[in-house]
Amino acid sequence: MTDALPDGVERRRFDGAERLATRGEPVYGEPTDREWRAWNPDRSKLGAMLELGMDVDLAGGDDETVLYLGAASGTTVSHVADFAGPTYAVEFAARPARDLLSAAESRPRLFPLLADARKPETYAHVVEADVDAVVQDVATRGQARVALENRRFLADDGRLLLAVKARSEDVTRDPEDVFADVREELAEGYEILEEERLEPHHADHLGIVARPLGE
Ligand SMILES: C[S@@+](CC[C@H](N)C(=O)[O-])C[C@H]1O[C@@H](n2cnc3c(N)ncnc32)[C@H](O)[C@@H]1O
């Protein structure tokens, strides 16, 4: 657990309440205060991981490169692109990807990619090598496999920041059993450094910080 936030992320007051915030154009109707926009942890797994004090090991700044899997309409990845450098945002559904394009209009470092995160070879020619962080929130079956398939993009000292949604793997199983299976599969390519359930922000989700194991 840490209080350290990436450069470019601050705790600021909005309507009397302290919230995480980044500087950028608003994207999802979030409160703003001049150039700052509140980051809603109830709408963002990465926001919840930060709010819960997980050590996500993001430095922030122009040099930090991020591959974001499951960008949807850009709620979270827009905050990432506000504080990080080149941010590649993979989303395979055309409809949210249209909104993602709008979020990218004011963010020159945000690169939307309409692609399937299970097929990294389809975007490997665009994403630069050795990214500092892979952030994953795909809410689909096979979440550990997606993380393993995308390990190839991570620098040796990079981090996987993974939100696992138990119900996307199997709605009928106890989430703790699902998380145990995910941990076991992830161990093929990652060492888990920290994990925490994301309640009260997201039910039946596990936040994981992991580092890639050497080949
Ligand atoms: C929970 S939503 C993501 C929300 C987003 N991360 C945020 O916080 O703003 C999950 C997204 O993952 C996308 N997704 C699911 N499977 C995917 C895949 N194989 N490749 C790319 N995107 C995928 C879905 O279309 C959906 O938009």
The ligand as an SDF file (V2000), in Angstrom:
LIG
                    3D

 27 29  0  0  0  0  0  0  0  0999 V2000
  -15.3080   -3.0660  -18.4940 C   0  0  0  0  0  0  0  0  0  0  0  0
  -15.1840   -2.4480  -20.1020 S   0  0  0  0  0  0  0  0  0  0  0  0
  -13.7740   -1.3980  -20.0330 C   0  0  0  0  0  0  0  0  0  0  0  0
  -13.9540   -0.0940  -19.3310 C   0  0  0  0  0  0  0  0  0  0  0  0
  -12.7310    0.7870  -19.5010 C   0  0  0  0  0  0  0  0  0  0  0  0
  -11.5250    0.0600  -19.1920 N   0  0  0  0  0  0  0  0  0  0  0  0
  -12.7630    2.0210  -18.6410 C   0  0  0  0  0  0  0  0  0  0  0  0
  -12.5030    1.9440  -17.4400 O   0  0  0  0  0  0  0  0  0  0  0  0
  -13.0070    3.0940  -19.1730 O   0  0  0  0  0  0  0  0  0  0  0  0
  -14.4970   -3.7870  -20.9980 C   0  0  0  0  0  0  0  0  0  0  0  0
  -14.2000   -3.4550  -22.4380 C   0  0  0  0  0  0  0  0  0  0  0  0
  -13.3540   -4.4630  -22.9620 O   0  0  0  0  0  0  0  0  0  0  0  0
  -13.6980   -4.6520  -24.2950 C   0  0  0  0  0  0  0  0  0  0  0  0
  -13.1780   -5.9620  -24.7010 N   0  0  0  0  0  0  0  0  0  0  0  0
  -13.6000   -7.1840  -24.2890 C   0  0  0  0  0  0  0  0  0  0  0  0
  -12.8710   -8.1530  -24.8790 N   0  0  0  0  0  0  0  0  0  0  0  0
  -11.9660   -7.5150  -25.6630 C   0  0  0  0  0  0  0  0  0  0  0  0
  -10.9550   -7.9610  -26.5340 C   0  0  0  0  0  0  0  0  0  0  0  0
  -10.7110   -9.2720  -26.6890 N   0  0  0  0  0  0  0  0  0  0  0  0
  -10.2190   -7.0580  -27.2060 N   0  0  0  0  0  0  0  0  0  0  0  0
  -10.4580   -5.7210  -27.0400 C   0  0  0  0  0  0  0  0  0  0  0  0
  -11.4230   -5.2370  -26.2410 N   0  0  0  0  0  0  0  0  0  0  0  0
  -12.1620   -6.1100  -25.5550 C   0  0  0  0  0  0  0  0  0  0  0  0
  -15.2120   -4.5520  -24.3150 C   0  0  0  0  0  0  0  0  0  0  0  0
  -15.6970   -4.2620  -25.6190 O   0  0  0  0  0  0  0  0  0  0  0  0
  -15.4320   -3.4130  -23.3300 C   0  0  0  0  0  0  0  0  0  0  0  0
  -15.5020   -2.1790  -23.9870 O   0  0  0  0  0  0  0  0  0  0  0  0
  1  2  1  0
  2  3  1  0
  2 10  1  0
  3  4  1  0
  4  5  1  0
  5  6  1  0
  5  7  1  0
  7  8  2  0
  7  9  1  0
 10 11  1  0
 11 12  1  0
 11 26  1  0
 12 13  1  0
 13 14  1  0
 13 24  1  0
 14 15  1  0
 14 23  1  0
 15 16  2  0
 16 17  1  0
 17 18  1  0
 17 23  2  0
 18 19  1  0
 18 20  2  0
 20 21  1  0
 21 22  2  0
 22 23  1  0
 24 25  1  0
 24 26  1  0
 26 27  1  0
M  CHG  2   2   1   9  -1
M  END
$$$$
